[in-house]
Amino acid sequence: MQQAISYKSWTPIHTVNRPPTARAPSGGGEEVVKGSMEEAVKDNAVIVFGRNGCCMNHVVKRLLLGLGVNPAVYEVEEADEAQAVVELQGIGGDGGAEGDQGFQFPAVFIGGKLFGGLDRVMATHITGELVPILKEAGALWL
């Protein structure tokens, strides 16, 4: 009999297990380390923050991989989403062209600044502006 390979073959970065008393008995899982998101943005030329298991994370990651960028992917658990949004808004500054629309996942940070969500990444890719932005951030060398 054949065994299925799990879709998620990689693990989220910068996560730690919660202490058993920090969550209700029905929950479980991982907690985002406070301040680690800011460090992750500083340490990576391109990083994608998104909901755990969201297909849009996969779309953004595949697009960037196709361009030759190996982005870090940081998945946020549903229970920690509100805290993550607050922290990411503090890191992101004005949010680029999407500042009026509010914060959305997946959130792509390029060069330490909030670039935008899937819509902005796709739009800049289609217009041909994404590759120069990635080169300027140091995510692409050629």
N, CA, C and O atoms as a GROMACS GRO file, in nm:
protein
  568
    1MET      N    1   0.082  -0.117   0.000
    1MET     CA    2   0.000   0.000   0.000
    1MET      C    3   0.088   0.125   0.000
    1MET      O    4   0.190   0.128   0.068
    2GLN      N    5   0.048   0.227  -0.076
    2GLN     CA    6   0.127   0.348  -0.084
    2GLN      C    7   0.088   0.446   0.026
    2GLN      O    8  -0.027   0.451   0.070
    3GLN      N    9   0.186   0.522   0.069
    3GLN     CA   10   0.162   0.619   0.173
    3GLN      C   11   0.166   0.759   0.113
    3GLN      O   12   0.256   0.790   0.034
    4ALA      N   13   0.072   0.843   0.149
    4ALA     CA   14   0.065   0.979   0.096
    4ALA      C   15   0.173   1.065   0.157
    4ALA      O   16   0.207   1.051   0.275
    5ILE      N   17   0.227   1.154   0.077
    5ILE     CA   18   0.325   1.250   0.124
    5ILE      C   19   0.248   1.374   0.167
    5ILE      O   20   0.161   1.423   0.094
    6SER      N   21   0.280   1.425   0.283
    6SER     CA   22   0.208   1.542   0.333
    6SER      C   23   0.238   1.663   0.246
    6SER      O   24   0.348   1.678   0.194
    7TYR      N   25   0.138   1.750   0.232
    7TYR     CA   26   0.152   1.872   0.152
    7TYR      C   27   0.256   1.964   0.213
    7TYR      O   28   0.335   2.026   0.141
    8LYS      N   29   0.256   1.974   0.345
    8LYS     CA   30   0.345   2.065   0.415
    8LYS      C   31   0.475   1.991   0.448
    8LYS      O   32   0.484   1.924   0.551
    9SER      N   33   0.574   2.005   0.362
    9SER     CA   34   0.700   1.935   0.383
    9SER      C   35   0.802   2.020   0.457
    9SER      O   36   0.912   1.973   0.485
   10TRP      N   37   0.769   2.144   0.488
   10TRP     CA   38   0.858   2.232   0.561
   10TRP      C   39   0.784   2.284   0.682
   10TRP      O   40   0.662   2.282   0.687
   11THR      N   41   0.859   2.331   0.780
   11THR     CA   42   0.797   2.380   0.903
   11THR      C   43   0.809   2.531   0.909
   11THR      O   44   0.903   2.588   0.853
   12PRO      N   45   0.717   2.599   0.976
   12PRO     CA   46   0.726   2.743   0.991
   12PRO      C   47   0.852   2.781   1.068
   12PRO      O   48   0.898   2.705   1.153
   13ILE      N   49   0.907   2.897   1.038
   13ILE     CA   50   1.026   2.942   1.110
   13ILE      C   51   0.987   3.020   1.233
   13ILE      O   52   0.875   3.072   1.242
   14HIS      N   53   1.076   3.029   1.328
   14HIS     CA   54   1.060   3.110   1.448
   14HIS      C   55   0.933   3.080   1.526
   14HIS      O   56   0.858   3.171   1.559
   15THR      N   57   0.909   2.956   1.554
   15THR     CA   58   0.795   2.922   1.639
   15THR      C   59   0.843   2.836   1.754
   15THR      O   60   0.945   2.767   1.743
   16VAL      N   61   0.772   2.841   1.863
   16VAL     CA   62   0.804   2.758   1.978
   16VAL      C   63   0.675   2.700   2.032
   16VAL      O   64   0.566   2.752   2.005
   17ASN      N   65   0.685   2.591   2.106
   17ASN     CA   66   0.566   2.531   2.165
   17ASN      C   67   0.519   2.615   2.282
   17ASN      O   68   0.600   2.671   2.357
   18ARG      N   69   0.389   2.624   2.297
   18ARG     CA   70   0.331   2.696   2.410
   18ARG      C   71   0.346   2.614   2.536
   18ARG      O   72   0.347   2.491   2.530
   19PRO      N   73   0.357   2.680   2.650
   19PRO     CA   74   0.349   2.606   2.776
   19PRO      C   75   0.209   2.546   2.788
   19PRO      O   76   0.113   2.608   2.742
   20PRO      N   77   0.195   2.429   2.848
   20PRO     CA   78   0.065   2.363   2.853
   20PRO      C   79  -0.044   2.446   2.920
   20PRO      O   80  -0.161   2.427   2.888
   21THR      N   81  -0.010   2.536   3.012
   21THR     CA   82  -0.112   2.613   3.082
   21THR      C   83  -0.153   2.739   3.006
   21THR      O   84  -0.246   2.807   3.049
   22ALA      N   85  -0.087   2.773   2.896
   22ALA     CA   86  -0.113   2.899   2.827
   22ALA      C   87  -0.231   2.890   2.732
   22ALA      O   88  -0.276   2.993   2.682
   23ARG      N   89  -0.283   2.773   2.706
   23ARG     CA   90  -0.391   2.758   2.609
   23ARG      C   91  -0.500   2.671   2.668
   23ARG      O   92  -0.475   2.584   2.752
   24ALA      N   93  -0.621   2.695   2.625
   24ALA     CA   94  -0.735   2.614   2.670
   24ALA      C   95  -0.715   2.470   2.627
   24ALA      O   96  -0.647   2.444   2.528
   25PRO      N   97  -0.774   2.374   2.700
   25PRO     CA   98  -0.753   2.234   2.670
   25PRO      C   99  -0.792   2.193   2.529
   25PRO      O  100  -0.738   2.096   2.476
   26SER      N  101  -0.885   2.264   2.466
   26SER     CA  102  -0.927   2.228   2.331
   26SER      C  103  -0.822   2.265   2.227
   26SER      O  104  -0.822   2.211   2.116
   27GLY      N  105  -0.731   2.356   2.262
   27GLY     CA  106  -0.631   2.403   2.166
   27GLY      C  107  -0.505   2.321   2.173
   27GLY      O  108  -0.503   2.210   2.225
   28GLY      N  109  -0.403   2.376   2.120
   28GLY     CA  110  -0.272   2.313   2.116
   28GLY      C  111  -0.198   2.372   2.000
   28GLY      O  112  -0.258   2.441   1.916
   29GLY      N  113  -0.070   2.349   1.991
   29GLY     CA  114   0.000   2.398   1.874
   29GLY      C  115   0.117   2.484   1.911
   29GLY      O  116   0.188   2.459   2.009
   30GLU      N  117   0.137   2.590   1.831
   30GLU     CA  118   0.256   2.670   1.843
   30GLU      C  119   0.221   2.817   1.864
   30GLU      O  120   0.110   2.861   1.833
   31GLU      N  121   0.316   2.890   1.916
   31GLU     CA  122   0.297   3.031   1.944
   31GLU      C  123   0.408   3.109   1.875
   31GLU      O  124   0.522   3.065   1.871
   32VAL      N  125   0.374   3.222   1.822
   32VAL     CA  126   0.472   3.309   1.761
   32VAL      C  127   0.551   3.376   1.872
   32VAL      O  128   0.492   3.431   1.965
   33VAL      N  129   0.681   3.372   1.863
   33VAL     CA  130   0.766   3.434   1.964
   33VAL      C  131   0.758   3.584   1.948
   33VAL      O  132   0.778   3.636   1.838
   34LYS      N  133   0.729   3.656   2.056
   34LYS     CA  134   0.714   3.801   2.050
   34LYS      C  135   0.846   3.863   2.005
   34LYS      O  136   0.952   3.833   2.060
   35GLY      N  137   0.838   3.951   1.906
   35GLY     CA  138   0.956   4.018   1.854
   35GLY      C  139   1.028   3.939   1.746
   35GLY      O  140   1.113   3.995   1.677
   36SER      N  141   0.997   3.812   1.730
   36SER     CA  142   1.069   3.732   1.632
   36SER      C  143   1.029   3.769   1.489
   36SER      O  144   1.107   3.749   1.396
   37MET      N  145   0.909   3.822   1.472
   37MET     CA  146   0.867   3.863   1.337
   37MET      C  147   0.953   3.979   1.288
   37MET      O  148   0.995   3.981   1.172
   38GLU      N  149   0.978   4.073   1.374
   38GLU     CA  150   1.062   4.187   1.336
   38GLU      C  151   1.203   4.140   1.301
   38GLU      O  152   1.263   4.186   1.203
   39GLU      N  153   1.256   4.049   1.380
   39GLU     CA  154   1.389   3.994   1.352
   39GLU      C  155   1.390   3.919   1.220
   39GLU      O  156   1.486   3.929   1.144
   40ALA      N  157   1.283   3.843   1.192
   40ALA     CA  158   1.275   3.768   1.067
   40ALA      C  159   1.270   3.862   0.947
   40ALA      O  160   1.331   3.834   0.844
   41VAL      N  161   1.200   3.974   0.959
   41VAL     CA  162   1.193   4.071   0.850
   41VAL      C  163   1.330   4.132   0.826
   41VAL      O  164   1.370   4.152   0.711
   42LYS      N  165   1.402   4.162   0.933
   42LYS     CA  166   1.536   4.221   0.919
   42LYS      C  167   1.636   4.122   0.861
   42LYS      O  168   1.726   4.161   0.786
   43ASP      N  169   1.621   3.993   0.895
   43ASP     CA  170   1.718   3.892   0.855
   43ASP      C  171   1.698   3.837   0.714
   43ASP      O  172   1.789   3.772   0.661
   44ASN      N  173   1.583   3.861   0.651
   44ASN     CA  174   1.553   3.803   0.521
   44ASN      C  175   1.523   3.912   0.419
   44ASN      O  176   1.451   4.007   0.448
   45ALA      N  177   1.579   3.896   0.299
   45ALA     CA  178   1.550   3.992   0.192
   45ALA      C  179   1.404   3.985   0.153
   45ALA      O  180   1.342   4.088   0.125
   46VAL      N  181   1.348   3.865   0.150
   46VAL     CA  182   1.206   3.846   0.119
   46VAL      C  183   1.148   3.747   0.218
   46VAL      O  184   1.202   3.638   0.238
   47ILE      N  185   1.038   3.784   0.280
   47ILE     CA  186   0.970   3.694   0.372
   47ILE      C  187   0.820   3.708   0.351
   47ILE      O  188   0.768   3.818   0.330
   48VAL      N  189   0.752   3.595   0.356
   48VAL     CA  190   0.607   3.589   0.336
   48VAL      C  191   0.543   3.546   0.467
   48VAL      O  192   0.576   3.439   0.520
   49PHE      N  193   0.453   3.628   0.519
   49PHE     CA  194   0.376   3.593   0.638
   49PHE      C  195   0.235   3.558   0.593
   49PHE      O  196   0.174   3.632   0.515
   50GLY      N  197   0.184   3.446   0.642
   50GLY     CA  198   0.050   3.408   0.602
   50GLY      C  199  -0.015   3.316   0.703
   50GLY      O  200   0.047   3.271   0.800
   51ARG      N  201  -0.142   3.290   0.679
   51ARG     CA  202  -0.216   3.198   0.765
   51ARG      C  203  -0.166   3.056   0.743
   51ARG      O  204  -0.124   3.020   0.633
   52ASN      N  205  -0.170   2.979   0.848
   52ASN     CA  206  -0.128   2.840   0.842
   52ASN      C  207  -0.216   2.763   0.744
   52ASN      O  208  -0.338   2.759   0.762
   53GLY      N  209  -0.157   2.703   0.642
   53GLY     CA  210  -0.230   2.621   0.546
   53GLY      C  211  -0.301   2.697   0.436
   53GLY      O  212  -0.377   2.636   0.361
   54CYS      N  213  -0.279   2.826   0.423
   54CYS     CA  214  -0.347   2.907   0.322
   54CYS      C  215  -0.286   2.882   0.184
   54CYS      O  216  -0.164   2.881   0.169
   55CYS      N  217  -0.371   2.863   0.086
   55CYS     CA  218  -0.324   2.836  -0.050
   55CYS      C  219  -0.257   2.958  -0.112
   55CYS      O  220  -0.173   2.944  -0.200
   56MET      N  221  -0.294   3.077  -0.068
   56MET     CA  222  -0.234   3.198  -0.123
   56MET      C  223  -0.086   3.210  -0.086
   56MET      O  224  -0.007   3.266  -0.162
   57ASN      N  225  -0.048   3.157   0.030
   57ASN     CA  226   0.095   3.151   0.065
   57ASN      C  227   0.170   3.069  -0.039
   57ASN      O  228   0.279   3.106  -0.083
   58HIS      N  229   0.109   2.959  -0.077
   58HIS     CA  230   0.171   2.870  -0.176
   58HIS      C  231   0.186   2.942  -0.310
   58HIS      O  232   0.289   2.928  -0.376
   59VAL      N  233   0.084   3.018  -0.351
   59VAL     CA  234   0.089   3.090  -0.478
   59VAL      C  235   0.202   3.192  -0.477
   59VAL      O  236   0.280   3.199  -0.573
   60VAL      N  237   0.213   3.271  -0.371
   60VAL     CA  238   0.318   3.373  -0.362
   60VAL      C  239   0.455   3.305  -0.360
   60VAL      O  240   0.547   3.349  -0.429
   61LYS      N  241   0.468   3.200  -0.281
   61LYS     CA  242   0.596   3.131  -0.272
   61LYS      C  243   0.638   3.072  -0.407
   61LYS      O  244   0.754   3.083  -0.446
   62ARG      N  245   0.544   3.011  -0.479
   62ARG     CA  246   0.577   2.951  -0.609
   62ARG      C  247   0.615   3.058  -0.712
   62ARG      O  248   0.705   3.037  -0.793
   63LEU      N  249   0.547   3.172  -0.708
   63LEU     CA  250   0.582   3.282  -0.799
   63LEU      C  251   0.724   3.330  -0.772
   63LEU      O  252   0.803   3.346  -0.865
   64LEU      N  253   0.756   3.352  -0.645
   64LEU     CA  254   0.890   3.399  -0.610
   64LEU      C  255   0.997   3.295  -0.641
   64LEU      O  256   1.106   3.329  -0.688
   65LEU      N  257   0.966   3.168  -0.615
   65LEU     CA  258   1.061   3.061  -0.649
   65LEU      C  259   1.085   3.056  -0.800
   65LEU      O  260   1.197   3.032  -0.844
   66GLY      N  261   0.980   3.078  -0.877
   66GLY     CA  262   0.992   3.079  -1.023
   66GLY      C  263   1.080   3.192  -1.073
   66GLY      O  264   1.141   3.181  -1.180
   67LEU      N  265   1.088   3.300  -0.998
   67LEU     CA  266   1.174   3.413  -1.035
   67LEU      C  267   1.317   3.394  -0.987
   67LEU      O  268   1.406   3.472  -1.024
   68GLY      N  269   1.341   3.293  -0.905
   68GLY     CA  270   1.475   3.267  -0.854
   68GLY      C  271   1.498   3.313  -0.712
   68GLY      O  272   1.612   3.312  -0.664
   69VAL      N  273   1.391   3.353  -0.643
   69VAL     CA  274   1.401   3.398  -0.504
   69VAL      C  275   1.359   3.282  -0.415
   69VAL      O  276   1.263   3.212  -0.446
   70ASN      N  277   1.429   3.262  -0.306
   70ASN     CA  278   1.391   3.161  -0.210
   70ASN      C  279   1.340   3.231  -0.084
   70ASN      O  280   1.417   3.256   0.009
   71PRO      N  281   1.210   3.264  -0.081
   71PRO     CA  282   1.160   3.343   0.031
   71PRO      C  283   1.144   3.260   0.158
   71PRO      O  284   1.115   3.140   0.152
   72ALA      N  285   1.163   3.324   0.270
   72ALA     CA  286   1.129   3.260   0.397
   72ALA      C  287   0.977   3.269   0.411
   72ALA      O  288   0.917   3.369   0.372
   73VAL      N  289   0.916   3.166   0.466
   73VAL     CA  290   0.772   3.162   0.485
   73VAL      C  291   0.744   3.145   0.633
   73VAL      O  292   0.795   3.054   0.697
   74TYR      N  293   0.663   3.234   0.687
   74TYR     CA  294   0.630   3.236   0.829
   74TYR      C  295   0.480   3.217   0.839
   74TYR      O  296   0.403   3.306   0.803
   75GLU      N  297   0.438   3.102   0.889
   75GLU     CA  298   0.296   3.073   0.900
   75GLU      C  299   0.245   3.108   1.039
   75GLU      O  300   0.307   3.074   1.140
   76VAL      N  301   0.132   3.176   1.043
   76VAL     CA  302   0.072   3.221   1.168
   76VAL      C  303  -0.047   3.133   1.198
   76VAL      O  304  -0.133   3.112   1.113
   77GLU      N  305  -0.052   3.082   1.320
   77GLU     CA  306  -0.165   3.001   1.363
   77GLU      C  307  -0.288   3.090   1.378
   77GLU      O  308  -0.275   3.210   1.406
   78GLU      N  309  -0.405   3.034   1.361
   78GLU     CA  310  -0.529   3.111   1.367
   78GLU      C  311  -0.547   3.180   1.502
   78GLU      O  312  -0.593   3.294   1.508
   79ALA      N  313  -0.511   3.113   1.609
   79ALA     CA  314  -0.526   3.170   1.743
   79ALA      C  315  -0.435   3.291   1.765
   79ALA      O  316  -0.466   3.378   1.846
   80ASP      N  317  -0.324   3.297   1.695
   80ASP     CA  318  -0.226   3.405   1.712
   80ASP      C  319  -0.237   3.512   1.605
   80ASP      O  320  -0.153   3.602   1.598
   81GLU      N  321  -0.338   3.503   1.520
   81GLU     CA  322  -0.349   3.592   1.406
   81GLU      C  323  -0.364   3.740   1.446
   81GLU      O  324  -0.298   3.825   1.386
   82ALA      N  325  -0.447   3.770   1.543
   82ALA     CA  326  -0.468   3.910   1.583
   82ALA      C  327  -0.339   3.973   1.635
   82ALA      O  328  -0.307   4.086   1.599
   83GLN      N  329  -0.267   3.900   1.718
   83GLN     CA  330  -0.139   3.950   1.770
   83GLN      C  331  -0.039   3.969   1.656
   83GLN      O  332   0.035   4.067   1.654
   84ALA      N  333  -0.036   3.876   1.562
   84ALA     CA  334   0.057   3.885   1.450
   84ALA      C  335   0.026   4.005   1.362
   84ALA      O  336   0.118   4.074   1.317
   85VAL      N  337  -0.101   4.032   1.338
   85VAL     CA  338  -0.139   4.148   1.256
   85VAL      C  339  -0.092   4.277   1.320
   85VAL      O  340  -0.038   4.364   1.252
   86VAL      N  341  -0.112   4.290   1.450
   86VAL     CA  342  -0.069   4.411   1.521
   86VAL      C  343   0.082   4.428   1.510
   86VAL      O  344   0.130   4.538   1.483
   87GLU      N  345   0.157   4.320   1.531
   87GLU     CA  346   0.302   4.328   1.524
   87GLU      C  347   0.350   4.359   1.382
   87GLU      O  348   0.443   4.438   1.364
   88LEU      N  349   0.288   4.297   1.283
   88LEU     CA  350   0.328   4.320   1.144
   88LEU      C  351   0.295   4.461   1.098
   88LEU      O  352   0.371   4.520   1.020
   89GLN      N  353   0.184   4.517   1.143
   89GLN     CA  354   0.151   4.655   1.108
   89GLN      C  355   0.254   4.752   1.166
   89GLN      O  356   0.286   4.853   1.103
   90GLY      N  357   0.305   4.721   1.284
   90GLY     CA  358   0.410   4.804   1.344
   90GLY      C  359   0.539   4.797   1.267
   90GLY      O  360   0.613   4.895   1.260
   91ILE      N  361   0.568   4.682   1.209
   91ILE     CA  362   0.690   4.664   1.132
   91ILE      C  363   0.676   4.727   0.994
   91ILE      O  364   0.770   4.789   0.944
   92GLY      N  365   0.558   4.711   0.934
   92GLY     CA  366   0.539   4.744   0.793
   92GLY      C  367   0.538   4.888   0.756
   92GLY      O  368   0.563   4.922   0.640
   93GLY      N  369   0.512   4.976   0.848
   93GLY     CA  370   0.506   5.117   0.812
   93GLY      C  371   0.379   5.148   0.737
   93GLY      O  372   0.270   5.117   0.784
   94ASP      N  373   0.391   5.211   0.620
   94ASP     CA  374   0.273   5.258   0.548
   94ASP      C  375   0.203   5.149   0.470
   94ASP      O  376   0.088   5.169   0.430
   95GLY      N  377   0.265   5.034   0.445
   95GLY     CA  378   0.199   4.926   0.373
   95GLY      C  379   0.196   4.944   0.223
   95GLY      O  380   0.118   4.876   0.156
   96GLY      N  381   0.276   5.031   0.170
   96GLY     CA  382   0.282   5.048   0.026
   96GLY      C  383   0.150   5.097  -0.031
   96GLY      O  384   0.085   5.184   0.027
   97ALA      N  385   0.111   5.042  -0.143
   97ALA     CA  386  -0.011   5.085  -0.212
   97ALA      C  387  -0.136   5.034  -0.142
   97ALA      O  388  -0.245   5.081  -0.172
   98GLU      N  389  -0.123   4.941  -0.049
   98GLU     CA  390  -0.239   4.880   0.014
   98GLU      C  391  -0.270   4.939   0.151
   98GLU      O  392  -0.350   4.882   0.225
   99GLY      N  393  -0.210   5.049   0.186
   99GLY     CA  394  -0.228   5.107   0.318
   99GLY      C  395  -0.373   5.139   0.351
   99GLY      O  396  -0.413   5.126   0.467
  100ASP      N  397  -0.454   5.179   0.253
  100ASP     CA  398  -0.593   5.213   0.278
  100ASP      C  399  -0.682   5.091   0.290
  100ASP      O  400  -0.790   5.100   0.348
  101GLN      N  401  -0.639   4.978   0.238
  101GLN     CA  402  -0.722   4.858   0.237
  101GLN      C  403  -0.710   4.777   0.365
  101GLN      O  404  -0.782   4.678   0.381
  102GLY      N  405  -0.623   4.813   0.455
  102GLY     CA  406  -0.603   4.735   0.575
  102GLY      C  407  -0.501   4.624   0.551
  102GLY      O  408  -0.454   4.604   0.439
  103PHE      N  409  -0.470   4.554   0.657
  103PHE     CA  410  -0.369   4.450   0.649
  103PHE      C  411  -0.432   4.319   0.601
  103PHE      O  412  -0.543   4.285   0.642
  104GLN      N  413  -0.362   4.248   0.516
  104GLN     CA  414  -0.414   4.121   0.467
  104GLN      C  415  -0.302   4.017   0.458
  104GLN      O  416  -0.185   4.051   0.440
  105PHE      N  417  -0.339   3.892   0.471
  105PHE     CA  418  -0.246   3.782   0.451
  105PHE      C  419  -0.267   3.725   0.312
  105PHE      O  420  -0.381   3.724   0.264
  106PRO      N  421  -0.166   3.679   0.245
  106PRO     CA  422  -0.026   3.680   0.285
  106PRO      C  423   0.033   3.820   0.273
  106PRO      O  424  -0.001   3.897   0.183
  107ALA      N  425   0.121   3.850   0.364
  107ALA     CA  426   0.192   3.978   0.364
  107ALA      C  427   0.336   3.952   0.323
  107ALA      O  428   0.405   3.871   0.384
  108VAL      N  429   0.380   4.021   0.220
  108VAL     CA  430   0.514   4.002   0.167
  108VAL      C  431   0.599   4.123   0.205
  108VAL      O  432   0.564   4.237   0.176
  109PHE      N  433   0.710   4.095   0.270
  109PHE     CA  434   0.806   4.198   0.306
  109PHE      C  435   0.927   4.182   0.215
  109PHE      O  436   0.985   4.074   0.206
  110ILE      N  437   0.965   4.289   0.149
  110ILE     CA  438   1.082   4.289   0.061
  110ILE      C  439   1.175   4.399   0.109
  110ILE      O  440   1.136   4.515   0.118
  111GLY      N  441   1.297   4.362   0.138
  111GLY     CA  442   1.396   4.460   0.184
  111GLY      C  443   1.361   4.523   0.317
  111GLY      O  444   1.395   4.639   0.341
  112GLY      N  445   1.292   4.450   0.404
  112GLY     CA  446   1.260   4.500   0.536
  112GLY      C  447   1.136   4.587   0.543
  112GLY      O  448   1.104   4.640   0.650
  113LYS      N  449   1.066   4.603   0.431
  113LYS     CA  450   0.946   4.687   0.429
  113LYS      C  451   0.829   4.606   0.375
  113LYS      O  452   0.846   4.516   0.293
  114LEU      N  453   0.710   4.640   0.423
  114LEU     CA  454   0.590   4.573   0.375
  114LEU      C  455   0.568   4.609   0.229
  114LEU      O  456   0.549   4.726   0.195
  115PHE      N  457   0.572   4.509   0.144
  115PHE     CA  458   0.551   4.530   0.001
  115PHE      C  459   0.403   4.524  -0.033
  115PHE      O  460   0.352   4.604  -0.111
  116GLY      N  461   0.334   4.428   0.026
  116GLY     CA  462   0.190   4.415   0.002
  116GLY      C  463   0.148   4.270   0.006
  116GLY      O  464   0.221   4.183   0.052
  117GLY      N  465   0.028   4.247  -0.042
  117GLY     CA  466  -0.028   4.113  -0.044
  117GLY      C  467  -0.015   4.049  -0.181
  117GLY      O  468   0.063   4.094  -0.265
  118LEU      N  469  -0.091   3.945  -0.202
  118LEU     CA  470  -0.087   3.872  -0.328
  118LEU      C  471  -0.120   3.961  -0.446
  118LEU      O  472  -0.056   3.951  -0.551
  119ASP      N  473  -0.219   4.049  -0.432
  119ASP     CA  474  -0.260   4.136  -0.542
  119ASP      C  475  -0.145   4.224  -0.590
  119ASP      O  476  -0.120   4.236  -0.710
  120ARG      N  477  -0.075   4.284  -0.496
  120ARG     CA  478   0.035   4.374  -0.534
  120ARG      C  479   0.152   4.297  -0.593
  120ARG      O  480   0.214   4.343  -0.689
  121VAL      N  481   0.182   4.181  -0.538
  121VAL     CA  482   0.292   4.100  -0.592
  121VAL      C  483   0.260   4.059  -0.736
  121VAL      O  484   0.346   4.069  -0.824
  122MET      N  485   0.138   4.013  -0.760
  122MET     CA  486   0.100   3.971  -0.896
  122MET      C  487   0.098   4.089  -0.992
  122MET      O  488   0.145   4.077  -1.106
  123ALA      N  489   0.046   4.203  -0.949
  123ALA     CA  490   0.038   4.319  -1.036
  123ALA      C  491   0.177   4.369  -1.076
  123ALA      O  492   0.200   4.401  -1.192
  124THR      N  493   0.269   4.375  -0.980
  124THR     CA  494   0.404   4.421  -1.013
  124THR      C  495   0.479   4.318  -1.097
  124THR      O  496   0.564   4.355  -1.177
  125HIS      N  497   0.448   4.191  -1.079
  125HIS     CA  498   0.510   4.088  -1.163
  125HIS      C  499   0.462   4.102  -1.308
  125HIS      O  500   0.541   4.094  -1.401
  126ILE      N  501   0.332   4.122  -1.325
  126ILE     CA  502   0.275   4.133  -1.460
  126ILE      C  503   0.330   4.256  -1.533
  126ILE      O  504   0.355   4.250  -1.653
  127THR      N  505   0.348   4.366  -1.461
  127THR     CA  506   0.401   4.487  -1.524
  127THR      C  507   0.552   4.483  -1.543
  127THR      O  508   0.608   4.570  -1.609
  128GLY      N  509   0.618   4.384  -1.486
  128GLY     CA  510   0.763   4.372  -1.501
  128GLY      C  511   0.843   4.450  -1.399
  128GLY      O  512   0.965   4.461  -1.412
  129GLU      N  513   0.778   4.504  -1.298
  129GLU     CA  514   0.847   4.584  -1.198
  129GLU      C  515   0.899   4.503  -1.081
  129GLU      O  516   0.979   4.553  -1.002
  130LEU      N  517   0.856   4.378  -1.066
  130LEU     CA  518   0.892   4.300  -0.948
  130LEU      C  519   1.039   4.260  -0.947
  130LEU      O  520   1.104   4.268  -0.843
  131VAL      N  521   1.093   4.218  -1.060
  131VAL     CA  522   1.232   4.172  -1.065
  131VAL      C  523   1.329   4.284  -1.026
  131VAL      O  524   1.419   4.258  -0.946
  132PRO      N  525   1.316   4.407  -1.078
  132PRO     CA  526   1.406   4.513  -1.032
  132PRO      C  527   1.394   4.542  -0.882
  132PRO      O  528   1.494   4.573  -0.816
  133ILE      N  529   1.273   4.532  -0.828
  133ILE     CA  530   1.255   4.555  -0.684
  133ILE      C  531   1.327   4.446  -0.605
  133ILE      O  532   1.391   4.475  -0.504
  134LEU      N  533   1.317   4.322  -0.650
  134LEU     CA  534   1.385   4.211  -0.583
  134LEU      C  535   1.536   4.224  -0.595
  134LEU      O  536   1.608   4.192  -0.500
  135LYS      N  537   1.586   4.271  -0.709
  135LYS     CA  538   1.730   4.292  -0.725
  135LYS      C  539   1.779   4.401  -0.631
  135LYS      O  540   1.885   4.388  -0.570
  136GLU      N  541   1.702   4.508  -0.620
  136GLU     CA  542   1.741   4.618  -0.532
  136GLU      C  543   1.745   4.575  -0.385
  136GLU      O  544   1.828   4.623  -0.308
  137ALA      N  545   1.656   4.484  -0.348
  137ALA     CA  546   1.652   4.435  -0.210
  137ALA      C  547   1.759   4.331  -0.182
  137ALA      O  548   1.782   4.296  -0.066
  138GLY      N  549   1.825   4.281  -0.284
  138GLY     CA  550   1.929   4.181  -0.264
  138GLY      C  551   1.876   4.038  -0.266
  138GLY      O  552   1.947   3.946  -0.226
  139ALA      N  553   1.755   4.019  -0.312
  139ALA     CA  554   1.697   3.885  -0.319
  139ALA      C  555   1.736   3.814  -0.448
  139ALA      O  556   1.737   3.691  -0.453
  140LEU      N  557   1.769   3.890  -0.552
  140LEU     CA  558   1.815   3.834  -0.679
  140LEU      C  559   1.952   3.894  -0.710
  140LEU      O  560   1.978   4.012  -0.684
  141TRP      N  561   2.038   3.812  -0.764
  141TRP     CA  562   2.173   3.859  -0.795
  141TRP      C  563   2.195   3.882  -0.942
  141TRP      O  564   2.285   3.958  -0.980
  142LEU      N  565   2.118   3.819  -1.026
  142LEU     CA  566   2.140   3.830  -1.171
  142LEU      C  567   2.048   3.929  -1.236
  142LEU      O  568   2.055   3.950  -1.357
   0.00000   0.00000   0.00000
